[in-house]
Amino acid sequence: MLDKLPTPSTPNSSESYSPPSTRTIVCFNLEQPDEPCPICGGLGVVRRPHPVNHPDFGKLFRCPNYPVERDTERKDRLRQMSNLAVFSDKTFENFNVEPDGYESNEATSLHAAFENAYAFAQNPQGWLLMEGTYGTGKTHLAAAIGNERLAWGEPVLFITAPDLLDHLRSGYNPQNEAGYDETFDRLRSAPLLIIDDLGVENPSPWAQEKLFQLFNHRYSSQLATVITTNADLGDLDARIRSRLLDVALSRHVRITAPDYRGNRPDDDDPFKLLSQLHHYSEMTFDVFDVQKGSTPEEAQHLNALVRRIKAYADRPQGWLLLMGDYGTGKTHLAAAIAQERQRQNESVIFVKVSDLLDYLRGTFSPDSRVTFDRVFTLIRECPLLVLDDVSSLHTSAWAREKLFQLVDYRYITRLPTVITTASTLEAMDKRLRTRFADTRLCQAYTIMARSYVDRCLMRSR
């Protein structure tokens, strides 16, 4: 039997009570939808009649007429915290399991990945490892799992491996509201953690150790985890690899199909293969929210910044450098510029710097059908180039040199370029800093606001 909490019609001086004008009814009578629920009085929660010495005495429990899937406020809050807003359209219903032109074995591997992901979403137990090359649908399926669990009102955390490490690094910043310990605990203890693109992160000793600590905790605790990777598993830390491949806990699915996305570009078209703008199709100026969770000062700053960036998008001249902490909207605004120029039929390349360098290295492979010179020339002469996340540059001397050559060419030719970074100018490579700091060519803006997730979290407390 459940105890109904006091309602406007049955006040009780011994219980907290809100007058009818401020009481929000969220749970309704299933037989008479216009009336509040007879069990909870419309509050959505009930008390169980336990004795005083019972551990659940006085605690509130969800009303049986108000299951989590009906709690839209909770689901909205969980989505804000999940990092899945950008992938809200990725579902099992719109995943193409039968793309044109696939060989029989390729289609079979895609079907197997879909079935395993769907089964995991219905009962997220253990780990699911999805392996495959770029564009095979791994991220779509991983996001679909997260969206399925969110629809059931369950917490999910979705993050790429490079962003995961960046968040941990930023936890050491004394100005960060969430310290390292709090950030790391949230990651390792999440009821469902989805890590996308494992293996593309910087494999420094520090990064390897942090990743191992994370995976080892979730392995020991048998917490539900989804991992996607396009890396050779043999290149991963042996300690992590042994846990990923433990058949007692983890299901390993390998997608042998080629690019899953609808418009499969020819292998000799580096422009279509390289630009990642299609991943950010929802990041436009129209949906960039400057108000939600913002202080008046943050909203004023963001409004002014968006006006300046829109002006650049209307007529891109010179360079635009967007600086700020992770999650503050740099990538969103840079993608919005690229979307606007693409709508004007201008050729645009939008690419994350770490992926760009990986692609350039790949041109030296014997299997590559494009040469380094062709790709490099295409990038450096593109009418508008967007380089996302220049800050993640703990790379080889070769990679740093290639990036400088690219930047220097566009500096000399004054070609429109948008750069995003979470670093300060002082922390950058000296040669890049001299180019970015030239105010004759480059407009530099620092986003002076908390991350979107932090703003929403603070508001929901």
Residue pairs with C-beta under 8 A, 6 or more apart in sequence:
1 48
1 49
2 39
2 40
2 46
2 47
2 48
2 49
2 61
2 63
2 64
3 46
3 47
3 48
3 49
4 10
4 38
4 39
4 40
4 41
4 46
5 15
5 40
5 41
5 43
5 45
5 46
5 47
5 60
6 12
6 15
6 17
6 41
7 23
7 36
7 41
7 42
7 43
8 19
8 20
8 23
9 41
10 41
11 17
23 42
23 43
25 36
25 42
25 43
26 42
26 43
26 44
26 66
26 71
26 73
27 36
27 37
27 39
27 40
27 42
27 43
27 44
27 63
27 65
27 66
28 34
28 35
28 36
28 37
28 42
28 65
29 35
29 36
29 37
29 38
29 65
30 37
30 65
36 42
37 44
37 63
37 65
37 66
39 46
39 63
39 64
39 65
40 46
40 63
40 65
40 66
43 63
44 62
44 63
44 66
44 71
45 60
45 61
45 62
45 63
45 66
46 60
46 61
46 62
46 63
47 58
47 59
47 60
47 61
48 56
48 59
48 61
50 56
50 57
51 57
62 68
67 153
68 74
68 75
68 152
68 153
68 154
69 75
69 151
69 152
69 153
71 153
74 153
75 150
75 151
75 153
77 456
77 460
78 150
78 153
78 154
78 155
78 156
79 85
79 88
79 150
80 453
80 456
80 457
80 460
81 155
81 157
81 453
81 456
81 457
82 146
82 150
82 155
82 156
82 157
82 158
83 157
83 158
83 159
83 453
84 143
84 146
84 147
84 150
84 156
84 158
86 280
86 282
86 283
87 139
87 140
87 143
87 146
87 147
87 158
88 147
89 282
90 139
90 140
90 143
90 144
90 147
91 144
91 147
91 148
92 114
92 117
92 118
92 121
92 141
92 144
92 148
95 114
95 137
95 140
95 141
95 144
96 137
96 260
96 262
97 107
97 110
97 111
97 114
98 107
99 107
99 110
99 257
99 260
99 262
99 264
101 264
102 110
102 257
102 258
105 256
106 256
106 257
106 258
107 257
109 132
109 254
109 255
109 256
109 257
110 136
110 137
110 255
110 257
110 260
112 253
113 130
113 132
113 136
113 137
113 138
113 141
113 253
113 255
114 141
116 128
116 130
116 251
116 253
117 128
117 130
117 141
117 142
117 144
117 145
117 253
118 144
120 128
120 145
120 226
120 251
121 144
121 145
121 148
121 149
122 148
124 145
124 149
124 192
124 224
125 224
126 222
126 224
126 249
126 250
126 251
127 218
127 219
127 224
127 225
127 226
127 227
127 244
127 249
127 250
127 251
128 145
128 225
128 226
128 227
128 250
128 251
128 253
129 227
129 228
129 229
129 244
129 245
129 250
129 251
129 252
129 253
130 138
130 141
130 142
130 226
130 227
130 228
130 229
130 253
130 255
131 138
131 228
131 229
131 230
131 233
131 252
131 253
131 254
131 255
132 138
132 230
132 254
132 255
132 256
132 257
133 230
133 255
133 258
133 259
134 230
134 259
135 258
135 259
135 260
135 261
136 255
136 257
136 258
136 259
136 260
137 255
137 257
137 260
138 196
138 228
138 229
138 230
138 255
139 196
139 197
139 228
140 260
141 228
142 158
142 194
142 196
142 226
142 228
143 158
143 194
145 192
145 194
145 226
146 156
146 158
146 192
146 194
146 226
149 156
149 192
150 156
154 191
154 192
155 190
155 191
155 192
156 190
156 191
156 192
156 194
157 186
157 187
157 190
157 192
157 193
157 194
158 194
158 196
159 167
159 187
159 193
159 194
159 195
159 196
160 195
160 196
160 197
160 200
161 195
161 196
161 197
161 198
161 199
161 200
161 201
161 211
162 197
162 200
162 201
162 202
162 354
162 389
162 392
163 326
164 187
164 195
164 201
164 211
164 214
165 201
165 202
165 207
165 210
165 211
166 326
166 392
166 422
167 183
167 187
167 326
168 180
168 183
168 184
168 187
168 210
170 176
170 183
170 325
170 326
170 422
171 178
171 179
171 180
171 181
171 182
171 183
171 184
172 180
173 325
176 325
177 450
177 454
178 186
178 454
184 210
184 213
184 214
187 193
187 214
188 213
188 214
188 217
188 218
188 223
189 217
189 223
190 223
191 223
191 224
192 223
192 224
192 225
192 226
193 218
193 223
193 224
193 225
193 226
194 225
194 226
194 227
195 225
195 226
195 227
195 228
196 228
197 228
197 229
197 230
198 227
198 228
198 229
198 231
198 236
199 229
199 230
199 231
199 232
199 235
199 236
200 230
200 231
200 354
200 355
200 358
201 207
201 211
202 354
202 392
202 394
202 395
203 237
204 394
208 237
211 237
211 240
212 237
212 239
212 240
215 225
215 239
215 240
215 243
215 244
216 239
216 243
217 223
218 225
219 243
219 246
219 249
222 249
227 244
229 236
233 241
233 244
233 245
234 241
236 244
243 249
243 250
244 250
244 252
245 252
258 264
259 265
261 278
263 272
265 272
265 273
266 272
267 273
267 369
267 370
268 369
268 370
270 359
270 370
270 374
270 375
270 378
271 347
271 349
271 378
273 359
274 349
274 351
274 356
274 359
274 375
274 378
274 379
275 348
275 349
275 350
275 351
276 350
276 351
276 352
276 355
277 335
277 338
277 339
277 342
277 348
277 349
277 350
277 386
280 331
280 332
280 335
280 338
280 339
280 350
281 339
283 331
283 332
283 335
283 336
283 339
284 335
284 336
284 339
285 306
285 310
285 313
285 333
285 336
285 340
288 306
288 329
288 332
288 333
288 336
289 452
290 298
290 299
290 302
290 303
290 306
291 299
292 452
292 455
292 456
292 459
293 452
293 454
293 455
293 456
293 457
293 458
293 459
294 302
294 449
294 455
298 448
298 449
298 450
298 455
301 447
301 448
301 449
302 329
302 447
302 449
305 333
305 445
305 447
306 333
308 443
308 445
309 320
309 322
309 333
309 336
309 337
309 445
312 320
312 337
312 443
313 336
313 337
313 340
313 341
314 340
316 337
316 341
316 384
316 416
316 418
317 416
318 414
318 416
318 441
318 442
318 443
319 410
319 411
319 416
319 417
319 418
319 419
319 436
319 441
319 442
319 443
320 337
320 417
320 418
320 419
320 442
320 443
320 445
321 419
321 420
321 421
321 436
321 442
321 443
321 444
321 445
322 330
322 333
322 334
322 418
322 419
322 420
322 421
322 445
322 447
323 330
323 420
323 421
323 422
323 423
323 424
323 425
323 444
323 445
323 446
323 447
324 330
324 422
324 446
324 447
324 448
324 449
325 422
325 447
325 450
325 451
326 422
326 451
327 451
327 452
327 453
327 454
328 447
328 449
328 450
328 451
328 452
329 447
329 449
329 452
330 388
330 420
330 421
330 422
330 447
331 388
331 389
331 420
334 350
334 386
334 388
334 418
334 420
335 350
335 386
337 384
337 386
337 418
338 348
338 350
338 384
338 386
338 418
341 348
341 383
341 384
342 348
346 383
346 384
347 382
347 383
347 384
348 382
348 383
348 384
348 385
348 386
349 378
349 379
349 382
349 384
349 385
349 386
350 386
350 388
351 359
351 379
351 386
351 387
351 388
352 388
352 389
353 387
353 388
353 389
353 390
353 392
353 393
353 403
354 389
354 392
354 395
356 379
356 387
357 395
357 399
357 402
357 403
359 375
360 372
360 375
360 376
360 402
361 399
362 368
363 370
363 371
363 372
363 375
364 372
376 402
376 405
376 406
379 385
379 406
380 405
380 406
380 409
380 410
380 415
381 413
381 415
382 415
383 415
383 416
384 415
384 416
384 417
384 418
385 410
385 415
385 416
385 417
385 418
386 417
386 418
386 419
386 420
387 407
387 417
387 418
387 419
387 420
388 420
389 420
389 421
389 422
390 403
390 419
390 420
390 421
390 423
390 428
390 432
391 421
391 422
391 423
391 427
391 428
393 399
393 400
393 403
393 429
400 429
403 432
404 429
404 431
404 432
407 417
407 432
407 435
408 431
408 435
410 417
411 435
411 438
411 441
414 441
419 436
421 428
425 433
425 436
425 437
425 444
426 433
428 436
435 441
435 442
436 442
436 444
437 444
449 455
450 458
